[in-house]
Amino acid sequence: FPYPTLFRSVVSIGLLSAFGISLNMLSSTLPIIITLTVVSITTQTLSRLGEFKNKVLHRHRHIVLYRVVKELIGSHMLASATTAIGFAALMSSDTPLISDYGFSVAMSVMVTCFVTLFLLSSLAVWLPLPVKRKFPLKSEFAVQFITKHRHALFTGIPAMVILLALTGRDLNWSPLLFDDLNKTTEVRKAVMTIEDKLGG
């Protein structure tokens, strides 16, 4: 069901354009956040549908779909609302870039929730539903794997942590990464305040 993901991208970008919000380095994370919302709603809904037997789902698809959506719509709305409220808190920022980002994410998350629920319900009526596969691994697989490869994991995990820590030392953590911005912009002023007064 890739259609909700594609459609919500068009709707979200269209709304940003309608509200006059330009795309920038922060809004580049918007597709990831929205995609996670779509994937979580779609996965949970289809997984719940997969718990019904094929004969029941085939004969009474409309009834089953209505019950599943009615059962899950509250949790979907709550999950999207809490995410939207968290990002909406950024709207209180004095920096336009950050406040616009908070508004765009909060609005997009809620719009995505409604669009996904609507499209998913509509498409599930006409298109064949994915078949839920049985998990091929036993519940004790993780414990058996860790026990069997304990020596490799014991040495490999600390080695990986040390390697990543050493690699991170060469990264540029300075806010002057944005020094190409105009000195009169709010973002540049905020960056320089952090650099000069807050220790970088």
Secondary structure, DSSP 8 states (H G I E B T S, - for coil): --HHHHHHHHHHHHHHHHTT----TTGGGHHHHHHHHHHHHHHHHHHHHTTS-HHHHHHTHHHHHHHHHHHHHHHHHHHHHHHHHHHHGGGG-SSHHHHHHHHHHHHHHHHHHHHHHHHHHHHHHHS--------SS-TTHHHHHHHHTHHHHHHHHHHHHHHHHHHHTTS---GGGGTTS-TTSHHHHHHHHHHHHS--
